[in-house]
Amino acid sequence: MNDHHTNGLQAIIFDLDGTLLDTLADIGDSVNLMLAEYGFPGHTTDDYRRFIGNGIQMLVTRALPIEGRSEEMVDACVRRARELYWENWNCKTRPYEGITELLHHLKTKGLPLAVLSNKPHDFTVRYVNAYFGKWDFKVVMGQNDHFPVKPDPASALDIARRMGLSPDTFLFVGDSSVDMKTATAAGMHAVGVAWGFKGPKELRENGCQTLVDHPLEILPLLEPR
């Protein structure tokens, strides 16, 4: 423990989609464009709220009708959805209210920050650079070939190792059961955000230790106790 954080919390890992950024409409629109090209029915934004969270492979699989879920079809649809999303990644996406303010306060405190997403790595980096370039995230990691997707804790533990900090000094902030399970498995403090894609019930049922309704409610968790 250091002098400044007597409760031992020294760093934060943020999920991206549903936590820092509301990306749902752009994701849904892009996947719907892909489905239409293949002659499959589209889905509502609320459907995508349910489909999202476990990576693009699972998202596309859930969006396809049962008869369209052969391995070849899923692979082709993932490739096309990626292309369409790369073109339409930033039409409706916005940071949640209070996020930039929170990041400003965290920068003032000098806390090391990271982003860990199940979104493909290239998209994750693109979003963080576009929206949060003025804040210094020590590690920005999306879905990649080195680690299994969350809720496997390997990627979160690697971030802690790269920052030279013990996992129990991290807040892990996210909006889904996937994030809460990742935090728990990694031995980090699980902070659930009520404004995200999944909602308080799912967070509480999956290991959320602190539920916050607004980004600035994260700041008191970092105060010395």
ZIVEN-V476796 format. One record per residue. N is the residue number from 1. NEAR is the number of other C-alpha atoms within 8 Angstrom. Layout:
[[N:NEAR] [N:NEAR]]
This chain:
[[1:6] [2:6] [3:5] [4:5] [5:12] [6:11] [7:9] [8:9] [9:11] [10:10] [11:10] [12:12] [13:13] [14:13] [15:15] [16:12] [17:12] [18:14] [19:15] [20:11] [21:11] [22:13] [23:11] [24:13] [25:10] [26:14] [27:11] [28:12] [29:8] [30:12] [31:14] [32:11] [33:10] [34:12] [35:13] [36:10] [37:7] [38:6] [39:6] [40:9] [41:7] [42:9] [43:9] [44:7] [45:9] [46:6] [47:8] [48:13] [49:10] [50:8] [51:10] [52:10] [53:8] [54:11] [55:12] [56:11] [57:10] [58:10] [59:12] [60:13] [61:9] [62:8] [63:11] [64:11] [65:8] [66:5] [67:6] [68:8] [69:10] [70:7] [71:6] [72:6] [73:9] [74:13] [75:9] [76:8] [77:11] [78:11] [79:8] [80:9] [81:13] [82:8] [83:8] [84:12] [85:12] [86:8] [87:6] [88:9] [89:9] [90:6] [91:6] [92:7] [93:12] [94:7] [95:10] [96:9] [97:6] [98:9] [99:11] [100:9] [101:8] [102:12] [103:9] [104:9] [105:9] [106:10] [107:10] [108:6] [109:6] [110:6] [111:9] [112:10] [113:12] [114:13] [115:13] [116:13] [117:14] [118:12] [119:11] [120:12] [121:11] [122:7] [123:10] [124:14] [125:11] [126:8] [127:9] [128:10] [129:8] [130:7] [131:7] [132:9] [133:8] [134:4] [135:8] [136:7] [137:9] [138:8] [139:8] [140:11] [141:12] [142:15] [143:13] [144:9] [145:5] [146:4] [147:8] [148:10] [149:10] [150:12] [151:10] [152:9] [153:11] [154:9] [155:12] [156:12] [157:10] [158:8] [159:10] [160:12] [161:9] [162:7] [163:8] [164:6] [165:8] [166:8] [167:10] [168:9] [169:12] [170:14] [171:12] [172:15] [173:14] [174:15] [175:17] [176:14] [177:11] [178:10] [179:15] [180:18] [181:11] [182:13] [183:14] [184:11] [185:10] [186:11] [187:8] [188:13] [189:12] [190:16] [191:14] [192:17] [193:16] [194:12] [195:10] [196:12] [197:10] [198:11] [199:12] [200:10] [201:6] [202:10] [203:16] [204:11] [205:8] [206:9] [207:11] [208:12] [209:9] [210:7] [211:12] [212:11] [213:8] [214:10] [215:11] [216:9] [217:9] [218:10] [219:10] [220:6] [221:6] [222:10] [223:9] [224:7] [225:4]]
